[in-house]
Amino acid sequence: MLLVMDQSALSALVPWANFYVIVGSSAGALIGLQFVVITLVSQAEAIRSAREIRAFGSPTVVHFGAALVISAIMSAPWSTLFHVGLCLVTLGTAGFAYAIMVVRHARTQTGYAPDAEDWFWYVVLPLVGYAALIAEAVSLSQGFKWCLFLVAASSLLFLFIGIHNAWDTVTYVALRRVENSAERKASN
């Protein structure tokens, strides 16, 4: 009976295949674009040390990576939902621990003063997302198929956090370039 129930639960993953192909592909492509963003940041000399990258650039790649790994986990051929949940709990726990480290990195860097919006997008939302993923994974490992929608929402949350933070970085660098250019013209 347990085997039949597991097969029924596992068949619930099949309709999600296209969703996770889209999310995973998007996350992978956006990870590549983040490398371009970091290159632009370094050329614009908008970052004074690696501490700013650790606090604001690396978390963006990690959140895109989380969306990618969730997609890979949800697309793998599992024998039980318990194993799916176990992998997602592991990812959620590692992500939560990393998000706590981001707080320390953001506080110790001195090149940029984060505002309330930065704390929300770089710290609060990721902590909530990873905590939610842990809870969803535990529920999923218990066989609650409705959690598939919540796991999907978490993967999209990480994708949108990454998109917002990458855009935030690019606009900051662009504005900083304009300010630096205006300062150079004014001093000449």
Buried (B, 14 or more C-beta within 10 A) or exposed (E): EEEEEBEEBBEBBEEBEEBBEEBBEBBBEBBEBBEEBBEBBEEBEBBEEEBBBBBBBBBBBBBBBBBBBBBBBBBEEBEBBBBBBBBBBBBBBBBBEBBEBBBEBBEEBEBBEBEEEBEBBBBEBBBBBBBBBBBBBBBBBEBBBEBBEBBBEBBBBBBBBBBBBBEBBBEBBEEBBEEEEEEEEEEE
